[in-house]
């Protein structure tokens, strides 16, 4: 039997009742069912300030290094991206900016793309709107490709997210679960092949 593929799951929201955090929980569960070794992180658990190069010059925050380590350790990712003004959130961009910023003179992290290069990334979104946050994915994909990620062609945007979850946070509709599963399966399929 092959080793389980390490799958990283996170959402670009810190909101307590975030639909994207709920969708990330559903994707993590589906990933475990598919046999992946899932790491589901909450960005709220990382103390990451707004990016400022002057602050960075005083030393990269410890939690940014932790995120670099976590991103790098996972060949497969599922990213749940909320949509603000037709794009991804400031939290998402700030996180990616910090994690992609090289640590000058550091023997491990002197390459900014190191935590991203070669990762297979599946994109999900959830929004109360009719498009489900699809436009945020259209912006996030080229950003990640620029960092040398392989963005999986299968994506899913969950529309009318306010009606899509039970009070316990489970997806109510089987077609929605199937769409999430299709993204997770494609990411794991590709990541396994890339690992050789
Ligand atoms: C939004 N929202 C939103 N939704 C959408 O489908 N398209 C959009 O362009 C926007 N724009 C937008 C801008 C700003 C500033 C906010 C605060 C919100 C609504 C957004 O999808 C909704 O708040 C989601 O609930 C956010 O995701 P989480 O936090 O539930 O994961």
py3Dmol code that shows the C-alpha trace and the ligand (Angstrom):
import py3Dmol

protein = """\
ATOM      1  CA  UNK A   1       0.000   0.000   0.000  1.00  0.00           C
ATOM      2  CA  UNK A   2       1.260   3.498  -0.832  1.00  0.00           C
ATOM      3  CA  UNK A   3       1.745   6.078   1.887  1.00  0.00           C
ATOM      4  CA  UNK A   4      -1.197   8.453   2.402  1.00  0.00           C
ATOM      5  CA  UNK A   5      -0.731  11.735   0.536  1.00  0.00           C
ATOM      6  CA  UNK A   6      -0.317  14.703   2.895  1.00  0.00           C
ATOM      7  CA  UNK A   7      -3.202  17.075   2.098  1.00  0.00           C
ATOM      8  CA  UNK A   8      -3.271  20.616   3.492  1.00  0.00           C
ATOM      9  CA  UNK A   9      -6.677  22.305   3.843  1.00  0.00           C
ATOM     10  CA  UNK A  10      -7.334  25.921   4.789  1.00  0.00           C
ATOM     11  CA  UNK A  11      -9.774  28.773   4.210  1.00  0.00           C
ATOM     12  CA  UNK A  12      -9.144  32.464   3.610  1.00  0.00           C
ATOM     13  CA  UNK A  13     -11.511  33.633   6.332  1.00  0.00           C
ATOM     14  CA  UNK A  14     -11.299  33.986  10.110  1.00  0.00           C
ATOM     15  CA  UNK A  15     -15.031  34.624  10.574  1.00  0.00           C
ATOM     16  CA  UNK A  16     -16.537  32.420  13.271  1.00  0.00           C
ATOM     17  CA  UNK A  17     -19.459  31.341  11.079  1.00  0.00           C
ATOM     18  CA  UNK A  18     -17.460  31.434   7.850  1.00  0.00           C
ATOM     19  CA  UNK A  19     -18.941  29.399   5.009  1.00  0.00           C
ATOM     20  CA  UNK A  20     -15.460  28.821   3.617  1.00  0.00           C
ATOM     21  CA  UNK A  21     -14.233  27.474   6.949  1.00  0.00           C
ATOM     22  CA  UNK A  22     -17.217  25.111   6.952  1.00  0.00           C
ATOM     23  CA  UNK A  23     -16.442  24.098   3.382  1.00  0.00           C
ATOM     24  CA  UNK A  24     -12.822  23.454   4.401  1.00  0.00           C
ATOM     25  CA  UNK A  25     -14.067  21.175   7.190  1.00  0.00           C
ATOM     26  CA  UNK A  26     -16.177  19.249   4.657  1.00  0.00           C
ATOM     27  CA  UNK A  27     -13.217  18.994   2.265  1.00  0.00           C
ATOM     28  CA  UNK A  28     -10.940  17.776   5.070  1.00  0.00           C
ATOM     29  CA  UNK A  29     -13.443  15.052   5.966  1.00  0.00           C
ATOM     30  CA  UNK A  30     -13.705  14.021   2.315  1.00  0.00           C
ATOM     31  CA  UNK A  31      -9.916  13.998   2.053  1.00  0.00           C
ATOM     32  CA  UNK A  32      -9.675  11.647   5.044  1.00  0.00           C
ATOM     33  CA  UNK A  33     -12.319   9.386   3.475  1.00  0.00           C
ATOM     34  CA  UNK A  34     -10.171   9.344   0.318  1.00  0.00           C
ATOM     35  CA  UNK A  35      -7.185   8.106   2.344  1.00  0.00           C
ATOM     36  CA  UNK A  36      -5.173  11.335   2.543  1.00  0.00           C
ATOM     37  CA  UNK A  37      -3.200  12.410   5.618  1.00  0.00           C
ATOM     38  CA  UNK A  38      -5.087  15.671   6.192  1.00  0.00           C
ATOM     39  CA  UNK A  39      -3.731  18.739   7.954  1.00  0.00           C
ATOM     40  CA  UNK A  40      -6.571  21.234   8.406  1.00  0.00           C
ATOM     41  CA  UNK A  41      -5.277  24.586   9.606  1.00  0.00           C
ATOM     42  CA  UNK A  42      -7.066  27.774  10.633  1.00  0.00           C
ATOM     43  CA  UNK A  43      -5.304  30.972   9.574  1.00  0.00           C
ATOM     44  CA  UNK A  44      -6.659  32.555  12.781  1.00  0.00           C
ATOM     45  CA  UNK A  45      -4.274  30.306  14.714  1.00  0.00           C
ATOM     46  CA  UNK A  46      -1.260  32.027  13.156  1.00  0.00           C
ATOM     47  CA  UNK A  47      -0.045  35.368  14.387  1.00  0.00           C
ATOM     48  CA  UNK A  48       0.677  37.051  11.059  1.00  0.00           C
ATOM     49  CA  UNK A  49       0.692  40.862  10.893  1.00  0.00           C
ATOM     50  CA  UNK A  50      -0.067  42.928   7.798  1.00  0.00           C
ATOM     51  CA  UNK A  51       2.889  42.584   5.463  1.00  0.00           C
ATOM     52  CA  UNK A  52       5.367  45.408   5.842  1.00  0.00           C
ATOM     53  CA  UNK A  53       8.913  45.076   4.530  1.00  0.00           C
ATOM     54  CA  UNK A  54      10.238  47.273   7.349  1.00  0.00           C
ATOM     55  CA  UNK A  55       8.733  44.884   9.893  1.00  0.00           C
ATOM     56  CA  UNK A  56      10.141  41.945   7.951  1.00  0.00           C
ATOM     57  CA  UNK A  57      13.608  43.505   8.028  1.00  0.00           C
ATOM     58  CA  UNK A  58      13.480  43.148  11.827  1.00  0.00           C
ATOM     59  CA  UNK A  59      12.881  39.402  11.430  1.00  0.00           C
ATOM     60  CA  UNK A  60      10.265  37.191   9.776  1.00  0.00           C
ATOM     61  CA  UNK A  61       7.554  36.386  12.348  1.00  0.00           C
ATOM     62  CA  UNK A  62       7.792  32.885  13.810  1.00  0.00           C
ATOM     63  CA  UNK A  63       4.296  31.958  12.606  1.00  0.00           C
ATOM     64  CA  UNK A  64       5.180  32.921   9.030  1.00  0.00           C
ATOM     65  CA  UNK A  65       8.042  30.420   9.191  1.00  0.00           C
ATOM     66  CA  UNK A  66       5.610  27.851  10.620  1.00  0.00           C
ATOM     67  CA  UNK A  67       3.324  28.444   7.629  1.00  0.00           C
ATOM     68  CA  UNK A  68       6.257  28.096   5.220  1.00  0.00           C
ATOM     69  CA  UNK A  69       7.083  24.747   6.839  1.00  0.00           C
ATOM     70  CA  UNK A  70       3.475  23.540   6.681  1.00  0.00           C
ATOM     71  CA  UNK A  71       2.937  24.640   3.062  1.00  0.00           C
ATOM     72  CA  UNK A  72       6.203  23.017   1.998  1.00  0.00           C
ATOM     73  CA  UNK A  73       5.454  19.733   3.774  1.00  0.00           C
ATOM     74  CA  UNK A  74       2.211  19.112   1.842  1.00  0.00           C
ATOM     75  CA  UNK A  75       2.275  18.131  -1.848  1.00  0.00           C
ATOM     76  CA  UNK A  76      -1.513  18.559  -2.136  1.00  0.00           C
ATOM     77  CA  UNK A  77      -3.663  21.466  -0.977  1.00  0.00           C
ATOM     78  CA  UNK A  78      -7.319  22.425  -0.881  1.00  0.00           C
ATOM     79  CA  UNK A  79      -7.839  26.173  -0.543  1.00  0.00           C
ATOM     80  CA  UNK A  80     -11.295  27.591   0.230  1.00  0.00           C
ATOM     81  CA  UNK A  81     -11.375  31.173  -0.954  1.00  0.00           C
ATOM     82  CA  UNK A  82     -14.086  33.663   0.036  1.00  0.00           C
ATOM     83  CA  UNK A  83     -14.901  36.380  -2.493  1.00  0.00           C
ATOM     84  CA  UNK A  84     -14.593  40.052  -1.603  1.00  0.00           C
ATOM     85  CA  UNK A  85     -15.293  42.497  -4.420  1.00  0.00           C
ATOM     86  CA  UNK A  86     -14.885  39.870  -7.087  1.00  0.00           C
ATOM     87  CA  UNK A  87     -11.537  38.664  -5.779  1.00  0.00           C
ATOM     88  CA  UNK A  88      -9.859  36.835  -2.880  1.00  0.00           C
ATOM     89  CA  UNK A  89      -9.671  38.277   0.618  1.00  0.00           C
ATOM     90  CA  UNK A  90      -6.972  40.477   2.064  1.00  0.00           C
ATOM     91  CA  UNK A  91      -6.273  37.682   4.557  1.00  0.00           C
ATOM     92  CA  UNK A  92      -5.550  35.282   1.692  1.00  0.00           C
ATOM     93  CA  UNK A  93      -3.262  37.734  -0.084  1.00  0.00           C
ATOM     94  CA  UNK A  94      -1.464  38.793   3.093  1.00  0.00           C
ATOM     95  CA  UNK A  95      -0.819  35.170   4.029  1.00  0.00           C
ATOM     96  CA  UNK A  96       0.504  34.295   0.571  1.00  0.00           C
ATOM     97  CA  UNK A  97       2.640  37.456   0.442  1.00  0.00           C
ATOM     98  CA  UNK A  98       4.330  36.654   3.751  1.00  0.00           C
ATOM     99  CA  UNK A  99       4.816  32.971   2.987  1.00  0.00           C
ATOM    100  CA  UNK A 100       6.260  33.738  -0.458  1.00  0.00           C
ATOM    101  CA  UNK A 101       8.661  36.371   0.765  1.00  0.00           C
ATOM    102  CA  UNK A 102      12.256  35.048   0.834  1.00  0.00           C
ATOM    103  CA  UNK A 103      14.110  35.192   4.131  1.00  0.00           C
ATOM    104  CA  UNK A 104      17.389  36.765   3.120  1.00  0.00           C
ATOM    105  CA  UNK A 105      20.439  34.762   4.106  1.00  0.00           C
ATOM    106  CA  UNK A 106      18.349  31.931   5.560  1.00  0.00           C
ATOM    107  CA  UNK A 107      19.755  28.532   4.582  1.00  0.00           C
ATOM    108  CA  UNK A 108      16.255  27.019   4.190  1.00  0.00           C
ATOM    109  CA  UNK A 109      13.934  29.837   3.098  1.00  0.00           C
ATOM    110  CA  UNK A 110      15.994  32.041   0.779  1.00  0.00           C
ATOM    111  CA  UNK A 111      13.734  31.019  -2.134  1.00  0.00           C
ATOM    112  CA  UNK A 112      10.303  32.646  -1.965  1.00  0.00           C
ATOM    113  CA  UNK A 113       8.619  30.032  -4.133  1.00  0.00           C
ATOM    114  CA  UNK A 114       9.934  27.067  -2.102  1.00  0.00           C
ATOM    115  CA  UNK A 115       6.759  26.608   0.002  1.00  0.00           C
ATOM    116  CA  UNK A 116       4.627  26.690  -3.196  1.00  0.00           C
ATOM    117  CA  UNK A 117       6.592  25.131  -6.060  1.00  0.00           C
ATOM    118  CA  UNK A 118       5.133  21.879  -7.370  1.00  0.00           C
ATOM    119  CA  UNK A 119       2.099  21.825  -5.067  1.00  0.00           C
ATOM    120  CA  UNK A 120      -1.126  20.533  -6.551  1.00  0.00           C
ATOM    121  CA  UNK A 121      -3.837  22.948  -5.433  1.00  0.00           C
ATOM    122  CA  UNK A 122      -7.577  22.447  -5.600  1.00  0.00           C
ATOM    123  CA  UNK A 123      -9.689  25.576  -5.325  1.00  0.00           C
ATOM    124  CA  UNK A 124     -13.062  25.831  -3.616  1.00  0.00           C
ATOM    125  CA  UNK A 125     -15.169  28.857  -2.776  1.00  0.00           C
ATOM    126  CA  UNK A 126     -18.394  29.547  -0.918  1.00  0.00           C
ATOM    127  CA  UNK A 127     -20.538  32.648  -0.989  1.00  0.00           C
ATOM    128  CA  UNK A 128     -24.128  33.587  -0.199  1.00  0.00           C
ATOM    129  CA  UNK A 129     -24.290  34.897  -3.790  1.00  0.00           C
ATOM    130  CA  UNK A 130     -25.385  33.108  -6.947  1.00  0.00           C
ATOM    131  CA  UNK A 131     -21.843  32.620  -8.300  1.00  0.00           C
ATOM    132  CA  UNK A 132     -20.534  31.070  -5.089  1.00  0.00           C
ATOM    133  CA  UNK A 133     -17.349  33.138  -5.089  1.00  0.00           C
ATOM    134  CA  UNK A 134     -16.227  31.786  -8.453  1.00  0.00           C
ATOM    135  CA  UNK A 135     -14.554  35.089  -9.378  1.00  0.00           C
ATOM    136  CA  UNK A 136     -12.207  34.852  -6.406  1.00  0.00           C
ATOM    137  CA  UNK A 137     -10.928  31.569  -7.828  1.00  0.00           C
ATOM    138  CA  UNK A 138     -10.322  33.200 -11.200  1.00  0.00           C
ATOM    139  CA  UNK A 139      -7.981  35.643  -9.464  1.00  0.00           C
ATOM    140  CA  UNK A 140      -6.380  33.176  -7.074  1.00  0.00           C
ATOM    141  CA  UNK A 141      -5.408  30.624  -9.739  1.00  0.00           C
ATOM    142  CA  UNK A 142      -2.904  32.834 -11.626  1.00  0.00           C
ATOM    143  CA  UNK A 143      -1.437  34.109  -8.355  1.00  0.00           C
ATOM    144  CA  UNK A 144      -0.715  30.527  -7.284  1.00  0.00           C
ATOM    145  CA  UNK A 145       0.554  29.528 -10.734  1.00  0.00           C
ATOM    146  CA  UNK A 146       2.947  32.461 -10.595  1.00  0.00           C
ATOM    147  CA  UNK A 147       4.355  30.836  -7.442  1.00  0.00           C
ATOM    148  CA  UNK A 148       4.826  27.560  -9.392  1.00  0.00           C
ATOM    149  CA  UNK A 149       1.756  25.756  -8.045  1.00  0.00           C
ATOM    150  CA  UNK A 150      -0.149  23.328 -10.283  1.00  0.00           C
ATOM    151  CA  UNK A 151      -3.735  24.500  -9.994  1.00  0.00           C
ATOM    152  CA  UNK A 152      -6.132  21.631 -10.500  1.00  0.00           C
ATOM    153  CA  UNK A 153      -8.543  22.251 -13.408  1.00  0.00           C
ATOM    154  CA  UNK A 154     -11.519  20.975 -11.430  1.00  0.00           C
ATOM    155  CA  UNK A 155     -12.892  23.701  -9.131  1.00  0.00           C
ATOM    156  CA  UNK A 156     -16.124  24.221  -7.236  1.00  0.00           C
ATOM    157  CA  UNK A 157     -17.911  27.346  -6.055  1.00  0.00           C
ATOM    158  CA  UNK A 158     -20.748  26.778  -3.586  1.00  0.00           C
ATOM    159  CA  UNK A 159     -23.565  29.237  -4.321  1.00  0.00           C
ATOM    160  CA  UNK A 160     -26.190  30.326  -1.782  1.00  0.00           C
ATOM    161  CA  UNK A 161     -23.921  29.123   1.005  1.00  0.00           C
ATOM    162  CA  UNK A 162     -26.300  30.473   3.657  1.00  0.00           C
ATOM    163  CA  UNK A 163     -28.643  27.598   2.834  1.00  0.00           C
ATOM    164  CA  UNK A 164     -25.973  24.936   2.180  1.00  0.00           C
ATOM    165  CA  UNK A 165     -24.984  23.823   5.682  1.00  0.00           C
ATOM    166  CA  UNK A 166     -26.754  22.254   8.636  1.00  0.00           C
ATOM    167  CA  UNK A 167     -26.458  24.125  11.970  1.00  0.00           C
ATOM    168  CA  UNK A 168     -23.646  21.649  12.769  1.00  0.00           C
ATOM    169  CA  UNK A 169     -21.783  22.752   9.636  1.00  0.00           C
ATOM    170  CA  UNK A 170     -22.419  19.726   7.422  1.00  0.00           C
ATOM    171  CA  UNK A 171     -23.154  20.205   3.719  1.00  0.00           C
ATOM    172  CA  UNK A 172     -26.843  19.463   3.254  1.00  0.00           C
ATOM    173  CA  UNK A 173     -26.882  18.645  -0.463  1.00  0.00           C
ATOM    174  CA  UNK A 174     -25.244  15.498  -1.807  1.00  0.00           C
ATOM    175  CA  UNK A 175     -24.453  17.173  -5.189  1.00  0.00           C
ATOM    176  CA  UNK A 176     -22.378  19.772  -3.316  1.00  0.00           C
ATOM    177  CA  UNK A 177     -20.487  17.023  -1.477  1.00  0.00           C
ATOM    178  CA  UNK A 178     -19.908  15.254  -4.801  1.00  0.00           C
ATOM    179  CA  UNK A 179     -18.482  18.444  -6.316  1.00  0.00           C
ATOM    180  CA  UNK A 180     -16.104  18.889  -3.380  1.00  0.00           C
ATOM    181  CA  UNK A 181     -15.137  15.227  -3.610  1.00  0.00           C
ATOM    182  CA  UNK A 182     -14.392  15.589  -7.338  1.00  0.00           C
ATOM    183  CA  UNK A 183     -11.919  18.410  -6.604  1.00  0.00           C
ATOM    184  CA  UNK A 184     -10.292  16.542  -3.702  1.00  0.00           C
ATOM    185  CA  UNK A 185      -9.999  13.348  -5.766  1.00  0.00           C
ATOM    186  CA  UNK A 186      -8.412  15.146  -8.708  1.00  0.00           C
ATOM    187  CA  UNK A 187      -5.887  16.890  -6.458  1.00  0.00           C
ATOM    188  CA  UNK A 188      -4.901  13.628  -4.765  1.00  0.00           C
ATOM    189  CA  UNK A 189      -4.742  11.826  -8.119  1.00  0.00           C
ATOM    190  CA  UNK A 190      -2.340  14.411  -9.554  1.00  0.00           C
ATOM    191  CA  UNK A 191      -0.259  14.779  -6.376  1.00  0.00           C
ATOM    192  CA  UNK A 192       0.308  11.024  -6.220  1.00  0.00           C
ATOM    193  CA  UNK A 193       1.567  11.021  -9.796  1.00  0.00           C
ATOM    194  CA  UNK A 194       3.826  14.015  -9.199  1.00  0.00           C
ATOM    195  CA  UNK A 195       5.343  12.247  -6.182  1.00  0.00           C
ATOM    196  CA  UNK A 196       6.254   9.390  -8.523  1.00  0.00           C
TER     197      UNK A 196
END
"""
ligand_1 = """\
31
LIG
C -18.413 40.414 0.154
N -19.156 39.354 -0.321
C -19.130 39.038 -1.671
N -19.708 37.887 -2.135
C -19.631 37.566 -3.448
O -20.138 36.519 -3.866
N -18.997 38.405 -4.326
C -18.414 39.556 -3.933
O -17.836 40.250 -4.748
C -18.484 39.903 -2.559
N -17.905 41.058 -2.105
C -17.779 41.267 -0.764
C -17.023 42.347 -0.307
C -16.832 42.530 1.052
C -15.982 43.654 1.522
C -17.425 41.642 1.963
C -17.187 41.822 3.463
C -18.217 40.620 1.536
C -19.922 38.505 0.594
C -19.063 37.333 1.056
O -19.091 36.320 0.077
C -19.633 36.820 2.359
O -19.420 37.801 3.376
C -19.045 35.497 2.773
O -19.767 35.020 3.867
C -17.555 35.628 3.116
O -16.968 34.363 3.279
P -16.906 33.630 4.696
O -16.307 34.559 5.718
O -18.349 33.268 5.062
O -16.087 32.424 4.456
"""
view = py3Dmol.view(width=600, height=400)
view.addModel(protein, "pdb")
view.setStyle({"model": 0}, {"cartoon": {"style": "trace"}})
view.addModel(ligand_1, "xyz")
view.setStyle({"model": 1}, {"stick": {}})
view.zoomTo()
view.show()
